[in-house]
């Protein structure tokens, strides 16, 4: 009897599929199907978004947050690429998988910016004879070859990254990235039919051209040549611009006449001078022929907003907007001009000559005529300001010719250390002045400075330094003292 009851109970506990299926409601099935469909749609949307984003040019999809904008291209390069009319191919020489990511990303920016730029990678293992078509040199990995028609330029990898050696540890460290400067220069070179010739006048104790300025001029695809007027007798016909860098002895009468003749026929010149006790009537005659004259002595500033480093002869002049300086002025750069002379504009000058001020001092500036004086304060006999420290000069001539001159009264503008103190402002101004004179329809000069990976300098005038000193030493602590005193009073009364 008991056995039958157990068997009966066992049959009642038997698994019933129909009963289980019945417990799954239609609502549960509907909810599960909805979740599955939504998951599929979400995954599909993500895939489509990724596909769309991958087709967006990197200039819109990537943001360069580096302080020096190391991995993006500047406005000058963008303008050049916008005006580009010839097809240019840039070959990156690197084995597959060993590409320099910084260079590859930068090349992508160029390709995105112009339909005339094409970037290709060439693996030297797969294509061992490719490089030999353009150079016999052994190129480092990730070097570049820029080609346009039958013109080409090779950019070695070692010229893209700048390095310096610490002679205490004898270790090398990377100090700069010159990717944009080198690539833009190469594109300008291969697409230009005629490169401007810059003749540097020699034979009068001129200063050697600063290496940084020389590098920038070469990157701007200007052909630097030397000129000895005593042996040549005249300025060569192919000269696009003269470079006169602070002669310490005077020109001869024949040299003076040769330079003036060149300028009066629509020539161009950038001229630098420094204070000297040497009598230089022929050099001065060239300047006076175009309405300017050097002021006696060295300029000192009386306004501490216009000098730096507590030295009133380290001038921080106002940069005026002219055809030779508008970009530098609008970009908010400082210019540092140590030991400059004043430039005086003469009243007796031809009506066809136009003189514009590039750099000017404050009204409180003065030129000290006695540099052996025991004081830097203004004395009797000193010349009152304001002064020009840089001017641009143009003269309209017949046959649509135009003479163009830029004159700066201190060659210290070109000094590398001085330039670093204003984060490249001096270099920017000089290159813009040269570009104004040498750009033609057939050739445009673009020189992009190397982007430093070292500490950037913060340039402040003596006025600004004094203001922030007062703020940090007195004003800010004083505010906290007042707040603390008020809180103490309130708590005492409570």
Beta strands, then each sheet from edge to edge (+ up, - down):
strand 1: 88-93
strand 2: 117-122
strand 3: 143-148
strand 4: 151-155
strand 5: 161-166
strand 6: 171-177
strand 7: 197-201
strand 8: 223-227
strand 9: 241-245
strand 10: 268-272
strand 11: 292-294
strand 12: 298-300
strand 13: 307-308
strand 14: 311-315
strand 15: 318-319
strand 16: 337-338
strand 17: 343-345
strand 18: 353-360
strand 19: 366-368
strand 20: 383-384
strand 21: 388-396
strand 22: 402-408
strand 23: 451-452
sheet 1: 2+ 1+ 3- 4+
sheet 2: 5+ 6- 23+
sheet 3: 8+ 7+ 9+ 10+ 22+ 21- 18+ 15-
sheet 4: 11+ 17-
sheet 5: 12+ 19- 20+
sheet 6: 13+ 14- 16+
end
